[in-house]
Every structure is written in structure tokens, then in C-alpha cells.
Amino acid sequence: MAKRTKSKPQERGSVLFDVLYEDESRASNRRVPMEILGGLDGDAPARDLIEEQDRAISEKSGRPMKSIRSLTRSPARAPSSGDDD
């Protein structure tokens, strides 16, 4: 029997983005898979994904889709220590 080699663990997870719309409304912590980010496009794929999600939401709700003004990564949260006194 051939021995299986163990593959290296893949970096998985997601990145959170804050979205500011043209009407000044805001959506915080929109989750985007980490594997679509980076490379030459940077965070542009995140904008495309969030626009796709917004399009699906607007179709289901019957409300017009909002235009995105800006997209920024949400600030990283400090890990909670659990020592709340």
C-alpha cells in the first residue's frame, strides 16, 4: 500500500469589510472568503462579491440595489481574554 503524504494546511477563513453606500448608509462586518482576495486585484474581488450579494438581496426584497461608495477592511478585533472583573 502506498503511504499518503500529508498536505500542508491551507489558510482559510474570511475577512470582514465595512461598506459605505452612496445614500450614506453603512453595513459593517460583511464577510468575504480570504481565498478570493490578494494578488494583483487586491480587495477588488470583495467589492464584486458584495455587489453580487446586494443584487440577490434586492431581487428577493423587491427594493432597489444601493450603490457602493467605498469599501474598507473592518478593524481587527482584539482577542478577548475572558478576564472581565
C-alpha positions as CSV (number, residue, x, y, z in Angstrom):
1,M,0.0,0.0,0.0
2,A,1.3,3.5,-0.9
3,K,1.8,5.8,2.0
4,R,-0.3,9.0,1.9
5,T,1.6,12.2,2.3
6,K,0.1,14.8,4.5
7,S,-0.7,18.0,2.7
8,K,0.1,21.4,4.2
9,P,-2.8,23.1,5.9
10,Q,-4.4,25.8,3.8
11,E,-5.0,29.2,5.1
12,R,-8.8,29.5,5.4
13,G,-11.1,32.0,6.8
14,S,-12.7,35.3,5.9
15,V,-12.0,39.0,6.0
16,L,-14.6,41.4,7.3
17,F,-15.4,44.6,5.3
18,D,-17.3,47.8,6.2
19,V,-19.4,49.1,3.3
20,L,-20.4,52.7,2.8
21,Y,-23.2,53.2,0.3
22,E,-24.0,56.3,-1.8
23,D,-27.0,57.1,0.4
24,E,-24.7,57.4,3.5
25,S,-26.0,54.1,4.9
26,R,-23.4,51.6,6.2
27,A,-23.1,47.9,6.5
28,S,-20.4,46.6,8.9
29,N,-18.7,43.3,9.0
30,R,-19.6,41.9,5.6
31,R,-17.8,38.6,5.4
32,V,-15.7,37.7,2.3
33,P,-13.7,34.5,1.9
34,M,-10.0,35.1,2.2
35,E,-9.1,33.0,-0.8
36,I,-10.6,35.4,-3.3
37,L,-8.5,38.3,-2.0
38,G,-5.0,39.4,-2.8
39,G,-2.9,39.1,-5.9
40,L,-2.9,42.0,-8.4
41,D,-6.6,42.7,-7.8
42,G,-6.2,43.3,-4.1
43,D,-9.6,43.8,-2.5
44,A,-11.5,44.4,-5.8
45,P,-12.9,40.9,-5.8
46,A,-14.5,41.7,-2.4
47,R,-16.4,44.6,-3.9
48,D,-17.6,42.3,-6.7
49,L,-18.8,39.6,-4.3
50,I,-20.6,42.1,-2.0
51,E,-22.3,43.7,-5.1
52,E,-23.5,40.2,-6.1
53,Q,-24.8,39.6,-2.6
54,D,-26.6,43.0,-2.6
55,R,-28.1,42.3,-6.1
56,A,-29.5,39.0,-4.8
57,I,-30.9,40.7,-1.7
58,S,-32.5,43.5,-3.7
59,E,-34.1,41.0,-6.1
60,K,-35.6,39.0,-3.2
61,S,-36.8,42.0,-1.2
62,G,-38.1,44.0,-4.2
63,R,-36.0,47.1,-3.1
64,P,-33.6,48.8,-5.4
65,M,-29.9,47.9,-5.1
66,K,-27.7,50.5,-3.3
67,S,-24.5,51.7,-5.0
68,I,-21.3,51.2,-3.0
69,R,-19.3,54.4,-2.4
70,S,-16.4,52.8,-0.5
71,L,-15.3,49.5,0.9
72,T,-12.7,49.2,3.7
73,R,-11.5,46.3,5.8
74,S,-13.0,46.2,9.3
75,P,-10.6,46.8,12.1
76,A,-9.2,43.6,13.6
77,R,-10.8,42.8,16.9
78,A,-8.6,42.3,19.9
79,P,-8.9,38.7,21.2
80,S,-11.0,38.7,24.4
81,S,-9.1,37.5,27.4
82,G,-12.2,36.4,29.3
83,D,-10.9,38.2,32.5
84,D,-13.7,40.7,32.9
85,D,-13.6,41.8,36.5
